[in-house]
Amino acid sequence: MAALPVRSVRHASPLARGWGNWIFLIPATLFFVGYMLYPIVRTLWLSFTDYRFLRQAPANFIGLQNYQFALADPMVGIGLMRAAVFTLVFLPGMIILPLIVAVLVDRVRSRALGAFYRVVLLIPAVIPGPMIFVMWRLLYNYEIGPINTVLVDVLGIFTRENAPQWVGNPSLVIPAVAFFEWWWGLGYHTMIFLAGLAAIPRDFIEAARIDGANEWQVFWHITLPRLRPVLAVLVILRFGTAMAVIEEYLIFGGFNRALPTYTWTVYMYDLAFQIGEWLQGYAASIGWLGAIGSLGVTAFLLWLFRNKDG
Amino acid sequence: MQATISQPTSRVRLHHRRRVRFSAVLRHVVINLFLLAVVLPIAWIILLSVKTLPDAYSGKLLPTEPLTLSHYEFVLTRMPQLTQNLTNSLIVTIGSIVVTSICAVLAGYALVHLKTPGRALVITICTATLFFPTRLLSLIPIYEIQRSIGLLNSVWGLILPYVTLNLAISILIMRGIFEQIPSELAEAARMDGCNAWQALFLVMLPLITNGLVVLIIINFVTAWGEFLFAATLTNDQSKRTLIVVLARAFGGVGQFSWPRLAAAYTLVIVPGVLIFALAQRLYFKGLTEGAIRL
């Protein structure tokens, strides 16, 4: 039924050939344009205006004023720093732990056991994010949480009085969030590394072993270099998501500015939907500043990984 | 391997074998420690949900009184609001899975098996969005859009922004799946007189079921647990999804006491884990069929 119009288009102009197939891309394009492209461009436009949602007056173009203001706003700087600190704590564990598990699981000979390990490791990956956060808020609970119970009653490292306040203590909340993020991502990232490991030819490794290489040498000289593309993608992707984390912070710290969970993302949300007249123009400029900042680092990481490849 | 090396003396060989066995044992021990770390937190939550109230608040790991299902009963029968929220979550999740899958299958097919101009550009855009905080930067205008078309505070309205959350990755996954199907198959179907649509639905669709399982699981997890849009775009407690209500409800005493919260958590977590456990064979097949190549 679609053949007829396509054929007539082909007759009309050879250049137009194949454009009829775009009909398959229309649904995806509609959603992409309506709920991603347009909103992002609109946010860019808003960032150059004094738009406040709850004020009746229309938005006025004010040039770069929001950006100037944001760069001088101590909360923006602190917010970006806090996000960067979290990223630095979170990123190494999110790469190294799954890599270790993947290398170990990859060597498991038994098919059934290997499959079992994979399924169990992936269980957290099918639990929705916010569910993980509320679940861990319970686990971290000062009084009844099992983590403190183990520390106090089983190991006796702390007493009930000086047990760590994982969520309430500003210096503990970031490691606490990073830890459950590792727990959550472990299985998924292990699967990605396993896919990368499966692509390394076995005889390559066998040959190295025959030449007398030990396990460490095999890992450092064959496995790791071969995993570089996978590593690069994961580091860059996770860097981006870690800098833009918001839901964890909203659930763990709310809008408490004193806590390190109040990063630029929470500040932006706070400004756009909570404080005063909803200063969405200003919030938009903070969003774009954060995005540009993390994109800059992403570009640097891309360059770093590509450079070493050659 | 055995053939290529000269026969080692038996002592060296024994030593080697013992070392191999030791390292294999160590490997399984370490893997199992990780598995334990994965399973224990979930096990504790489930245990909490069947503890009696005094046990739940005693701060002890193991229960001293007999276990009870009363918290589940309470959550399911005495909290009608929560049942409403559960229905909302189901509507939004199923809606987004269906719409996203349709978009991704059609797009993936056109990108791989049809001569579609601009293919490279589409793939570049999809990949680029993965590196960009799209959700954060689109939130404010999406609020405006939903308000202007009257979909603010609407359960069904949430489906629209939810589709875009995973659209790019879903398209890339389907592209990976379709690439595994030989193009000769598509050509043969066209020779037999199928048009592009018939080739997709009659020939391709039965071959991409494993990929669809991956797609459904990924989209299920996102939509079932989405918090930011749901919390921003709905106001009434009766219009909210289960996740938003549970994230806001903080334990203590009363309606949302700890074990009741744990029971509610278990009810939210279990469907996903069950679907995954049932479909895991297809899921892993889908992964090896190229779904994981980003």
Interface residues (C-beta under 8 A of the other chain):
Chain A: M1 A2 A3 R17 G18 W19 N21 W22 F24 L25 P27 A28 F31 F32 G34 Y35 M36 Y38 P39 I40 R42 T43 L46 I100 V101 L104 V105 R107 V108 A115 Y117 R118 V119 V120 L121 L122 I123 P124 A125 V126 I127 P128 G129 P130 M131 F133 V134 M135 W136 R137 L138 L139 N141 E143 I144 P146 T149 V150 D153 V154 W183 L186 G187 M191 I192 A195 A198 E206 I210 E215 V233 I236 L237 G240 M243 A244 I246 E247 L250 I251 T265 M268 Y269 A272 F273 Q280 A283 A284 G287 W288 G290 A291 S294 L295 T298
Chain B: M1 T4 I5 S23 A24 R27 H28 V30 I31 F34 L35 A37 V38 V39 P41 I42 W44 I45 L48 A56 Y57 S58 G59 K60 L61 V99 I102 C103 A104 L106 A107 Y109 A110 L111 L114 K115 T116 P117 G118 V122 I125 T129 L130 F131 F132 P133 T134 R135 L136 L137 S138 L139 I140 P141 I142 Y143 E144 I145 L160 P161 V163 T164 L167 A168 I171 N195 A196 W197 I217 F220 V221 T222 W224 G225 E226 F227 L228 A231 T232 I243 L246 A247 F250 G251 W258 L261 A262 Y265 V268 I269 G272 V273 I275 F276 A277 Q280 F284 L287 T288 I292 R293 L294
